[in-house]
Amino acid sequence: MSTLKIAIQGVPGSFHHQVALRNFGEDIEILDYTTFEPVARAVANGEADFAVMAIENSIAGAILPNYDLIDRYGLNIQDEYYLPIGHQFMALPGHTISDINEVRSHPMALLQCKAFFAQHPHIKLKEDTDTASVARDIAAENLKGVAAIASTIAADIYGMEIIAQDIQTVKSNFTRFIILQKEDVKPSDGANKASIKVTIQNQKGGLAKLLTLISENGIDLSKIQSIPVIEKPWEYAFFIDLVFEDHSIFSQTIEEIRTSFGEVKIFGEYISRK
């Protein structure tokens, strides 16, 4: 049996890497990329079997461009995974906070630690592409006076020393990841959550009517994000997560939406992990 190939954004020690290991086990091949688009492309062209992709954070909100990638590359959601996020402030061994004049990390990580850095205004914040890759580069280049925000695993892998632990502003900080594949996904046994896209025709009160229909059918709307339809001015596509108890009612609701509002695309039906 061939080894599963899993595409992620980031390097070993990143949060995406952790989710890949927890979801698929240790016996996998990791294909790591700097940004999200080649992750989606790797699954779409068959280079990777699956992808792990962050889609929202409990503090910073949705990662809207990733919704577009899922849609544009025709990917399907197999499952979701919620990872508790602990941000560790780390540098080369022997450093203290007073020795640090710059910290580098992913913009999302910097945003989630704003309160900590407000207490240390001498530290300059610099955005980078990934949390773990910053730790790797600081170690490889022996950069003194520069810190990273990354995971405990990244500190262990790259020989960094944690100066301050769990510096995220909100301690119960979770990121929701989705597991993506190219093939259509058969609904999981016991599926009670679905991710869909609805393109609403340009009609007065269309969104309000859509939300009313969903509510009246007893389905919980747990997430909604909108993006404009580029080729159709003043029309919008809505990426929606629905949670339901009865799959037949969900199926009926989808047909009602198609009849009354327009195009519906189902990205996946799976078990809610929240």
Helices and strands as residue ranges (DSSP letters): E 4-9, H 15-24, E 28-33, H 36-44, E 50-57, E 61-62, H 64-72, E 76-84, E 88-91, G 97-99, E 102-105, H 107-112, H 114-118, E 124-127, H 131-141, E 146-150, H 152-158, E 161-164, E 174-181, E 193-200, H 206-216, E 220-228, E 236-243, H 247-260, E 264-270
